[in-house]
Amino acid sequence: MPYVKNWLHCVWGTKDKVSILLPERKLEITRHILTNADSKGIYIDFINGYSNHLHCLLLLKYDQSLSKVMQLIKGESSWWINKNKICRLRFEWADEYYGASVSQSHINRVGEYIKNQEEHHRHKTWEEECEEFIGDPEFSKYKG
């Protein structure tokens, strides 16, 4: 069997950037995502976010693609959120997501960044964060 380590920092937001991931709701949703991912053989090392987006650090296996993993995470979690009426209105994730490789030597740094989202967003907006990740000012027009 091949030995492959593909660490990825992934970020995805709520549809139309709706701020519904309040702390208690976010905790319930991220716990569910972790449980569901584990049941599908997806390893998530860290997951956290802010009011309208989530970050995760995941490890892709040799037979997994990022697009399929994101489809499984986002699709199943939005279905679960709606089924369990976690939100009053119909919940959707934005279609878009961000994914970038992370070297083994930066795993802890990225994990700390993900863990500290509440503090991070006291100083930086979601749009500013997206612009930094993508490196393109036009990305701030992202409508999620």
HUCORJO-V663013 format. One record per residue. RES is the residue in one small letter. SS is DSSP state (H for helix, E for strand, L for the rest). OMEGA is omega as a letter, one per 40 degrees, with the letter a starting at -180 (NA if undefined). Layout:
RES;SS;OMEGA + RES;SS;OMEGA
This chain:
m;L;i + p;L;i + y;L;a + v;L;i + k;L;i + n;E;i + w;E;a + l;E;i + h;E;a + c;E;i + v;E;i + w;E;a + g;E;i + t;E;i + k;H;a + d;H;i + k;H;a + v;L;a + s;L;a + i;L;a + l;L;i + l;L;a + p;H;a + e;H;i + r;H;i + k;H;i + l;H;i + e;H;a + i;H;a + t;H;i + r;H;i + h;H;i + i;H;i + l;H;a + t;H;i + n;H;i + a;H;i + d;H;a + s;H;i + k;L;i + g;L;i + i;L;a + y;E;i + i;E;a + d;E;i + f;E;i + i;E;i + n;E;i + g;E;a + y;E;a + s;L;a + n;L;i + h;E;i + l;E;i + h;E;i + c;E;i + l;E;a + l;E;a + l;E;i + l;E;i + k;L;a + y;L;a + d;L;a + q;L;i + s;L;i + l;H;a + s;H;i + k;H;i + v;H;i + m;H;i + q;H;i + l;H;a + i;H;a + k;H;a + g;H;a + e;H;a + s;H;i + s;H;i + w;H;a + w;H;i + i;H;i + n;H;i + k;H;a + n;L;i + k;L;i + i;L;i + c;L;i + r;L;a + l;L;i + r;L;a + f;L;i + e;L;i + w;E;i + a;E;i + d;E;a + e;E;i + y;E;i + y;E;i + g;E;i + a;E;i + s;E;a + v;L;i + s;L;a + q;H;a + s;H;a + h;H;a + i;H;a + n;H;i + r;H;i + v;H;i + g;H;i + e;H;i + y;H;a + i;H;a + k;H;a + n;L;a + q;H;a + e;H;i + e;H;a + h;H;a + h;L;i + r;L;a + h;L;a + k;L;i + t;L;i + w;H;a + e;H;i + e;H;i + e;H;i + c;H;a + e;H;i + e;H;a + f;H;a + i;H;a + g;L;a + d;L;a + p;H;i + e;H;a + f;H;i + s;H;i + k;H;i + y;L;a + k;L;i + g;L;NA
